[in-house]
């Protein structure tokens, strides 16, 4: 699949799965570009910046990295949309834990990634 085809497919999947996850009333912007790798132990294909209060999110996909690793487009999209579903809880946890302790921040980051991965791995019908 070419980068242009991948972008088109990712955009269609965001629309499909956002509705299935109850995010139909959200404004979800889709962007494409390089994603800085902050942790060498974790490969990052996409990012989600969600604001549950305003029902807005921006999903950014690193198409080159997704193609290189032959990642499942469905799973990548579902994982990022799961962050939207969980965003209100993530915001609350972040606020409650904001005390500067890196260990707690890392525990929180891991918990929210596990939660998004659980939603991603549900038996979704393929598009």
N, C-alpha and C positions, 0 to 999 in steps of 0.2 A: 504494500500500500504506500502511495506517495505521501509526502507531508500534507499536501492540499487535501487529498482524500481522507487522511487521518483527521485533519481539522474539521472537515465536514461531518465525518462520522461522530467525533467527540461532541460536536455541537448538537447533533440529533439525539445522541444518548443523554445529554444533559436535559434536554427538553422532555424526553420520554420518562426518564427515571425521576426527575424532579416532581412530576405529576404523581407518579406511583408512590413517592415518599411523602406526599402531602405538602409539597412545597410549591404548589401551583400558584399561590398568591404572592410568592416571592419574586423580586427582581433579581435575576441571576445573570450576571455578565460573564462571558467566556472570553478569556485572553490566551494568547499563545506566545511562548518565548522561553528563553533560558531561565532555569531556576538554579540559584546558587546552592551548592551543596555545602551545608554547614557542618554535617557530621559524616566523616569518611566511612563510618560503619553502616550508614543508612543511605540507600539510593532514593532520591526524591524525584518522582515523576510529575507531581502536581502539587498545587497549594490551594487552600481555601481561606478566604478572609470573609467571615460572615458576621453580620450584625442582626441578631434576632429581634431586637427592639424595633427595627425598621424593616425587617424582612427583606434584607438585601445581602447579596453575596457576590464575590468575584472569585471565579475559579480560573486558575492559570495552569496551563498544561505545557510541559516541555516535550513537544512532539518528537524532536530528534531523539531524546532519551527513551521515550516510549517505543519508538520504532526500533532503536538499537537493541533494546532488551526484550523486544517482542512481548511486551506486557499486554494483558487483556484490557482492551478499551472499556469493556463493561465494568470490570472490577475497579479500574482506576476512577471512573466517573462515580460509581456507587460509593467508593470510599470517600471521595471529596464531598459528595452530597450528604453523606452521613454526618460530616462535620457541621453542616447546616442544621440538620435535624437535632443534633446535640448542642448547638451553639448557645442556647440559653443556659443550659446546665453547665457548659464549659465556662461561660462568663461568670456565673455564680461561684463556681469552684475557684476560679482564678481570683475573684474578689476576696473570698473567704481565706484563701491561702496566701495572699500577698503580704509576705513578711520578709522577703529577701533570702529565704533559705533555699539554696540551689537544690538540695536533695528533695525537698517537697515539690519544687517546680518540676524536676525530672520525673518524679512519681506521677504527678498530674499529667505531664505530657505523654507518658507511656499509657496511662489509663485511658486517655481520650483517643489515642491511636488504636488501642485494643478494642474500644467500643466501636469506632468507625469500621474496623476490620470485621467485627462480628456482623454488622449490618451489611457490609459489602459481600460477605460470604453466605448470606441467606440464599435460598434456592430461587433466585429471580428467573423468570422466563427470559430467554435470550431474545434480543431484538432481531 
